């Protein structure tokens, strides 16, 4: 991948017919995801955004062996997360706070 926003993303935010929904009410459970081996350049310091529902937090998410550099130099290191239980191979560095795609 080259010059992308980020390598990985999960969002449980819902929107239908242009009406924004909630990000914390989905009961759909996302678990046992294993993503890795991403190589290339990203435009911002974010490897992944994981915006999971408070009603059914994401569980056992594994991110491994990612080598991502910033377009203007440096290494992408941020993992923005809400409601993630069981990080494998990474640590959430900050909450989404409106920075995760919807």
C-alpha positions in Angstrom: 0.0 0.0 0.0 1.2 3.5 -0.8 0.1 6.9 0.5 -3.0 5.6 2.3 -4.7 7.0 5.3 -4.1 4.0 7.5 -3.6 0.2 7.2 -6.5 -1.2 9.3 -9.9 -0.1 10.6 -12.9 -1.4 12.4 -16.0 0.7 12.9 -19.3 -0.3 14.4 -20.8 3.1 13.9 -24.0 2.9 11.9 -25.7 5.3 9.5 -28.7 4.8 7.3 -30.0 7.1 4.6 -27.7 9.8 5.8 -28.9 9.7 9.4 -26.0 9.2 11.8 -26.4 6.4 14.2 -24.6 5.4 17.4 -21.2 3.9 17.9 -22.0 2.3 21.2 -25.2 0.5 20.6 -24.4 -2.3 18.1 -24.7 -5.8 19.6 -22.8 -7.3 16.7 -19.7 -8.9 18.2 -16.4 -8.6 16.3 -13.7 -11.0 17.6 -10.7 -13.1 16.7 -9.5 -10.9 13.9 -5.9 -11.4 12.7 -4.4 -8.8 10.4 -0.8 -8.3 9.5 2.0 -8.0 7.0 1.1 -4.5 5.8 3.9 -2.7 4.1 4.1 0.8 2.6 3.5 4.4 3.4 0.7 6.2 5.3 -0.3 9.9 5.4 -0.8 10.0 9.2 0.8 8.5 12.2 -1.9 5.8 12.6 -1.5 2.1 11.9 -5.1 1.2 12.9 -8.4 2.7 14.2 -10.6 0.3 16.1 -13.9 2.0 17.0 -15.9 -0.8 18.6 -19.3 -0.8 20.3 -19.6 -0.4 24.1 -22.5 -2.8 23.9 -20.4 -5.6 22.3 -16.7 -4.6 22.6 -14.3 -6.1 20.0 -12.3 -9.0 21.5 -9.0 -10.7 20.7 -7.9 -8.5 17.8 -4.4 -9.3 16.6 -2.3 -6.9 14.5 1.2 -8.2 13.6 4.2 -7.6 11.4 3.3 -4.2 10.0 6.0 -2.0 8.6 4.5 1.4 7.8 6.3 4.6 7.3 5.0 8.1 7.1 5.0 9.7 3.6 7.2 12.5 4.9 9.4 10.2 6.9 9.2 8.5 10.3 7.3 5.5 11.5 3.5 5.1 12.0 3.0 4.1 15.6 -0.6 5.1 16.7 -3.4 2.7 17.4 -6.6 4.6 18.2 -9.1 2.4 20.0 -12.5 2.5 21.7 -14.0 -0.6 23.4 -11.3 -3.1 22.5 -10.7 -6.1 24.8 -7.8 -8.4 24.2 -5.1 -6.5 22.1 -2.7 -9.0 20.6 0.6 -7.8 19.1 -0.1 -4.1 19.7 -1.3 -1.7 22.4 -3.9 1.0 22.0 -2.1 4.3 22.2 -5.1 6.6 22.5 -8.9 6.7 22.3 -10.7 7.6 19.1 -12.0 11.0 20.4 -13.5 11.7 17.0 -10.4 10.7 15.0 -11.6 7.3 13.9 -13.5 7.1 10.6 -17.2 6.6 10.8 
